[in-house]
Amino acid sequence: MKVWELGDQKGISSLRMVDRPDPKPLPGQAIVAIKASSLNRRDIMITESKYGAPKPENRIPLSDGAGDVVAVGEGVTNVKVGDRVVASHFTPWTDGAFDPSYFAADLGVTIDGMLTERAIVPAHALQVFPASLSYEEAASLPVAAVTAWSMMQPFADIKSGDTVLALGTGGVSIFALQIAKMNGARFAITSSQDDKLERCKKLGADITVNYKTTPDWEKAILAATNGRGVDIVVETGGMATLAQSIAATAPNGRIGLIGALGGRPENQPNIGGVIGKNIALKGITSGSRKMFSDLLKAFDATGTKPVIDKTFAFAEANKAYQYMQDSEFIGKIVIKH
């Protein structure tokens, strides 16, 4: 079978496609013929050795993937040969609270991932996805969509009438937009490009702000909410944007700290507003298999489809990485196997 490996992690050029023998399942494992996979921002960081310690050069990347079960090991009962399945990337996290031990079995990071023709997956991490979703659509969900769901549902307890703010137009932000609309909430989003903001309006965004032309974007958000601020912030910028997010948040609001795409700020943000406004601030580290199951049910029930910006062939996976690095996309980038 064909697989992609990380190589020496000196950038995208280190990725390499090689041949390996077809795998056989051990007890508790399933073999999945991958039909589609998708990229997340951390996949770029991994190729540059900027996401934890360097990985083995033969590590198969990508946490997102969907396909067909073609073999199961002894003791596997939750899936069977022929099932169309998708996997939770933190494979041990089936339900309950997060535990840091889950990082030890993270698809595409600490164990082999989905950029392969056949993946070896702990069977308990798999679940059948609805017929309403294609392989490409299902492959878009495991990291970004589940992260957005974990932030918006269990933590922020989104409800009709809330106003949600997301920073940027990557996968998590666009899924947050879709989840907000499912729940009857208003949605605000920022970007450095007006054309991306126009696309977000077509997806249902109510408030859009170009943070390049409006550096004090929090003031624009406050003005658009009659000075009250937003109820929920999907904070992907990290410490570099946190002070502005706090300023844009309404009393008793909820901020989910998801990423750090804004880099390191010169000065630490003043978080006094967290206390002054009684804001709940929480780190969000993806979600469980149970959360993923709930998300799949919601997408199926509402007919919601992931926003896929562009699809690449398996043999051109390195071009998909480059497209993500160039940042000229909204939503998800998919590789069709």
C-alpha positions as CSV (number, residue, x, y, z in Angstrom):
1,M,0.0,0.0,0.0
2,K,1.0,3.7,-0.5
3,V,1.5,5.9,2.6
4,W,2.9,9.3,3.2
5,E,5.5,9.8,5.9
6,L,6.7,13.0,7.7
7,G,10.3,12.5,6.9
8,D,12.9,14.7,8.8
9,Q,10.3,17.5,9.5
10,K,12.2,20.4,7.9
11,G,9.0,21.6,6.2
12,I,6.5,20.4,3.7
13,S,9.3,19.3,1.3
14,S,10.2,16.6,3.9
15,L,6.9,14.7,3.2
16,R,7.5,11.5,1.3
17,M,5.3,8.8,-0.2
18,V,6.5,5.2,0.2
19,D,5.3,1.6,-0.1
20,R,4.5,-0.5,2.9
21,P,3.0,-4.0,3.3
22,D,-0.8,-4.1,3.9
23,P,-1.4,-4.1,7.7
24,K,-3.2,-6.8,9.6
25,P,-5.2,-6.1,12.7
26,L,-4.2,-7.0,16.2
27,P,-6.8,-7.7,18.9
28,G,-8.9,-4.5,19.4
29,Q,-7.9,-3.0,16.1
30,A,-9.6,-2.4,12.8
31,I,-8.1,-1.8,9.4
32,V,-9.8,1.0,7.5
33,A,-9.4,1.6,3.8
34,I,-9.2,5.4,3.8
35,K,-11.3,7.2,1.2
36,A,-10.6,10.8,2.3
37,S,-8.5,12.7,4.8
38,S,-8.2,16.4,5.7
39,L,-5.8,18.9,7.0
40,N,-5.6,21.0,10.2
41,R,-3.3,23.8,11.1
42,R,-1.3,21.7,13.4
43,D,-0.3,19.4,10.5
44,I,1.7,22.3,9.1
45,M,3.4,22.8,12.4
46,I,4.3,19.1,12.7
47,T,6.1,19.2,9.4
48,E,8.3,22.0,10.8
49,S,8.9,20.3,14.2
50,K,6.9,23.0,15.9
51,Y,4.2,20.8,17.5
52,G,5.9,19.1,20.5
53,A,8.9,17.0,20.1
54,P,10.0,15.8,16.6
55,K,8.1,12.7,15.5
56,P,9.6,9.5,14.1
57,E,10.5,10.1,10.4
58,N,8.2,7.2,9.4
59,R,5.1,8.6,11.2
60,I,2.0,8.7,9.0
61,P,0.5,12.2,9.4
62,L,-3.1,13.5,9.5
63,S,-5.7,13.0,12.2
64,D,-8.8,13.4,10.0
65,G,-9.9,10.6,7.8
66,A,-12.9,8.4,6.8
67,G,-13.2,5.1,5.0
68,D,-14.4,1.5,5.0
69,V,-13.6,-1.2,7.6
70,V,-11.9,-4.0,5.7
71,A,-10.7,-6.1,8.6
72,V,-11.2,-6.3,12.4
73,G,-9.1,-8.0,15.1
74,E,-10.2,-10.3,17.9
75,G,-12.7,-8.8,20.3
76,V,-13.9,-6.0,18.1
77,T,-17.7,-5.7,18.2
78,N,-18.6,-2.0,17.7
79,V,-17.8,-2.0,14.0
80,K,-17.7,-4.7,11.3
81,V,-16.3,-5.2,7.8
82,G,-18.1,-2.9,5.3
83,D,-19.0,-0.1,7.8
84,R,-18.3,3.5,6.7
85,V,-16.4,4.9,9.6
86,V,-14.7,7.9,11.0
87,A,-12.3,8.0,14.0
88,S,-11.9,10.3,17.0
89,H,-8.3,11.5,16.8
90,F,-7.7,11.2,20.6
91,T,-8.3,7.5,20.3
92,P,-8.7,6.7,24.1
93,W,-11.1,9.6,24.8
94,T,-14.5,7.9,24.5
95,D,-16.5,10.0,27.0
96,G,-16.1,12.1,30.2
97,A,-13.5,14.7,31.0
98,F,-10.3,15.3,29.2
99,D,-7.1,13.7,30.5
100,P,-3.6,14.6,29.3
101,S,-2.8,10.9,28.8
102,Y,-4.9,11.1,25.6
103,F,-2.0,12.8,23.9
104,A,-0.1,9.5,23.9
105,A,-2.5,8.0,21.3
106,D,-3.3,11.0,19.0
107,L,-3.8,9.9,15.4
108,G,-1.2,11.5,13.1
109,V,0.8,12.8,16.0
110,T,1.8,10.2,18.5
111,I,0.5,7.2,16.5
112,D,0.2,6.7,12.8
113,G,-2.6,8.7,11.1
114,M,-4.8,8.8,8.1
115,L,-2.6,9.8,5.1
116,T,-2.4,6.2,3.9
117,E,-4.4,3.8,1.8
118,R,-5.1,1.6,4.8
119,A,-5.0,2.8,8.4
120,I,-4.6,0.8,11.6
121,V,-7.1,2.3,14.2
122,P,-8.1,1.3,17.7
123,A,-11.6,0.1,17.0
124,H,-13.1,1.8,20.1
125,A,-12.3,5.1,18.5
126,L,-14.3,4.4,15.4
127,Q,-18.0,5.1,14.7
128,V,-20.3,4.7,11.7
129,F,-21.1,8.1,10.1
130,P,-24.5,9.0,8.6
131,A,-25.4,8.2,5.0
132,S,-26.1,11.9,4.5
133,L,-22.4,12.6,4.6
134,S,-19.9,11.7,1.9
135,Y,-16.4,10.3,2.8
136,E,-14.9,13.7,2.1
137,E,-17.4,15.5,4.3
138,A,-17.0,13.0,7.2
139,A,-13.2,13.2,6.9
140,S,-13.5,17.0,7.5
141,L,-15.0,16.6,11.0
142,P,-12.8,14.8,13.6
143,V,-10.5,17.6,14.8
144,A,-11.9,21.0,13.8
145,A,-15.6,20.3,14.0
146,V,-15.4,18.3,17.3
147,T,-13.3,21.1,18.8
148,A,-15.9,23.7,17.8
149,W,-18.7,21.4,19.1
150,S,-16.9,20.9,22.4
151,M,-16.4,24.6,22.8
152,M,-19.9,25.7,21.8
153,Q,-22.0,22.9,23.4
154,P,-20.6,21.3,26.6
155,F,-18.6,24.4,27.6
156,A,-20.4,27.5,26.2
157,D,-24.0,26.0,26.4
158,I,-25.0,27.9,23.3
159,K,-28.6,28.9,23.0
160,S,-30.9,30.8,20.6
161,G,-30.3,34.5,20.8
162,D,-26.6,34.3,21.8
163,T,-24.0,36.1,19.7
164,V,-20.9,34.2,18.9
165,L,-17.5,35.6,17.7
166,A,-14.9,33.6,15.8
167,L,-11.4,34.8,14.8
168,G,-10.3,33.9,11.3
169,T,-11.9,31.7,8.7
170,G,-10.2,28.3,9.3
171,G,-11.9,25.0,10.0
172,V,-12.8,25.6,13.6
173,S,-14.3,29.0,13.0
174,I,-16.4,27.9,10.0
175,F,-17.7,24.9,12.0
176,A,-18.5,27.3,14.8
177,L,-20.5,29.4,12.4
178,Q,-22.5,26.4,11.3
179,I,-23.1,25.2,14.9
180,A,-24.2,28.7,15.8
181,K,-26.7,28.8,13.0
182,M,-28.1,25.4,14.0
183,N,-28.8,26.9,17.4
184,G,-30.4,30.1,16.3
185,A,-27.5,32.3,17.3
186,R,-26.0,35.4,15.7
187,F,-22.5,35.1,14.4
188,A,-19.6,37.5,14.1
189,I,-16.3,36.7,12.4
190,T,-13.0,38.4,11.6
191,S,-10.6,38.0,8.7
192,S,-7.9,40.0,6.9
193,Q,-9.6,39.5,3.5
194,D,-12.9,41.0,2.4
195,D,-13.5,38.2,-0.1
196,K,-13.4,35.7,2.7
197,L,-15.8,37.8,4.8
198,E,-18.2,37.9,1.8
199,R,-18.1,34.1,1.6
200,C,-18.9,34.0,5.4
201,K,-21.9,36.2,4.9
202,K,-23.2,33.7,2.4
203,L,-22.8,31.0,5.0
204,G,-24.9,33.0,7.5
205,A,-22.5,35.4,9.3
206,D,-24.3,38.4,10.6
207,I,-21.3,40.6,11.6
208,T,-18.0,40.7,9.7
209,V,-14.9,42.7,10.5
210,N,-11.6,43.0,8.5
211,Y,-9.0,43.1,11.3
212,K,-6.4,44.4,8.9
213,T,-8.2,47.5,8.0
214,T,-9.8,47.7,11.4
215,P,-7.0,46.9,13.9
216,D,-9.3,47.8,16.8
217,W,-11.8,45.2,15.7
218,E,-13.1,44.7,19.2
219,K,-14.6,48.2,19.0
220,A,-16.3,47.3,15.8
221,I,-17.8,44.2,17.5
222,L,-19.0,46.3,20.4
223,A,-20.6,48.8,18.1
224,A,-22.3,46.0,16.1
225,T,-23.8,44.6,19.4
226,N,-25.0,48.0,20.7
227,G,-22.1,48.1,23.2
228,R,-23.0,44.9,24.9
229,G,-20.5,42.5,23.4
230,V,-20.7,38.9,22.4
231,D,-21.8,35.9,24.5
232,I,-19.3,33.4,23.2
233,V,-15.8,33.8,21.7
234,V,-14.0,31.1,19.7
235,E,-10.5,32.3,20.5
236,T,-8.1,30.8,17.9
237,G,-5.6,33.7,18.0
238,G,-4.4,32.9,21.5
239,M,-2.6,35.4,23.8
240,A,-2.0,37.8,21.0
241,T,-5.7,38.5,20.6
242,L,-7.1,37.5,24.0
243,A,-7.2,41.1,25.4
244,Q,-9.3,42.2,22.4
245,S,-11.6,39.2,22.8
246,I,-12.1,40.0,26.5
247,A,-13.0,43.6,25.5
248,A,-15.5,42.3,23.0
249,T,-17.2,39.9,25.4
250,A,-20.4,40.6,27.2
251,P,-20.8,40.2,31.0
252,N,-21.1,36.5,31.9
253,G,-19.7,35.6,28.5
254,R,-17.7,32.5,27.7
255,I,-14.3,32.4,25.9
256,G,-12.9,29.1,24.6
257,L,-9.1,29.3,24.1
258,I,-8.5,26.9,21.2
259,G,-5.4,28.0,19.4
260,A,-2.4,30.4,19.2
261,L,-2.4,31.4,15.6
262,G,-1.6,35.0,16.5
263,G,1.8,34.1,17.9
264,R,3.4,35.5,21.0
265,P,2.4,39.0,22.0
266,E,5.0,41.6,23.1
267,N,3.1,42.2,26.3
268,Q,0.9,39.8,28.3
269,P,-2.8,40.7,28.0
270,N,-4.6,42.3,30.9
271,I,-7.1,39.8,32.0
272,G,-8.8,42.0,34.5
273,G,-11.9,42.0,32.4
274,V,-12.3,38.3,33.0
275,I,-13.0,39.1,36.6
276,G,-14.8,42.4,36.0
277,K,-17.3,40.9,33.6
278,N,-17.5,37.5,35.3
279,I,-16.2,35.8,32.1
280,A,-15.6,32.1,31.9
281,L,-12.2,31.4,30.2
282,K,-11.4,27.7,29.3
283,G,-8.8,25.9,27.3
284,I,-10.4,23.6,24.7
285,T,-8.5,20.4,23.7
286,S,-10.8,18.9,21.0
287,G,-13.5,16.5,22.2
288,S,-14.5,12.9,23.0
289,R,-16.0,10.2,20.9
290,K,-19.3,10.9,22.6
291,M,-19.1,14.6,21.6
292,F,-18.3,13.5,18.0
293,S,-21.4,11.2,18.0
294,D,-23.6,14.1,19.1
295,L,-22.1,16.3,16.4
296,L,-22.7,13.7,13.7
297,K,-26.4,13.4,14.8
298,A,-26.8,17.2,14.7
299,F,-25.3,17.5,11.2
300,D,-27.5,14.6,10.0
301,A,-30.7,16.0,11.5
302,T,-30.1,19.5,10.1
303,G,-28.7,18.5,6.8
304,T,-25.6,20.6,7.5
305,K,-22.6,20.0,5.3
306,P,-18.9,20.8,6.1
307,V,-17.5,23.7,4.0
308,I,-14.8,22.1,1.8
309,D,-12.6,24.8,0.1
310,K,-10.6,22.5,-2.2
311,T,-9.9,18.8,-2.7
312,F,-6.6,17.3,-3.8
313,A,-5.6,13.8,-5.0
314,F,-3.7,11.5,-2.6
315,A,-0.6,11.6,-4.8
316,E,-0.6,15.4,-4.5
317,A,-1.0,15.5,-0.7
318,N,2.1,17.8,-0.4
319,K,0.2,20.3,-2.6
320,A,-2.7,20.3,-0.1
321,Y,-0.2,21.1,2.7
322,Q,1.1,24.0,0.6
323,Y,-2.4,25.3,-0.1
324,M,-3.1,25.4,3.7
325,Q,0.2,27.1,4.4
326,D,-0.7,29.8,1.8
327,S,-3.8,30.5,3.8
328,E,-6.0,31.3,0.8
329,F,-8.9,29.1,2.0
330,I,-11.9,29.0,4.3
331,G,-13.2,25.8,6.0
332,K,-11.5,22.6,5.2
333,I,-8.9,21.2,2.7
334,V,-9.5,17.6,1.8
335,I,-7.4,14.8,0.2
336,K,-9.3,12.2,-1.8
337,H,-7.7,8.7,-1.7
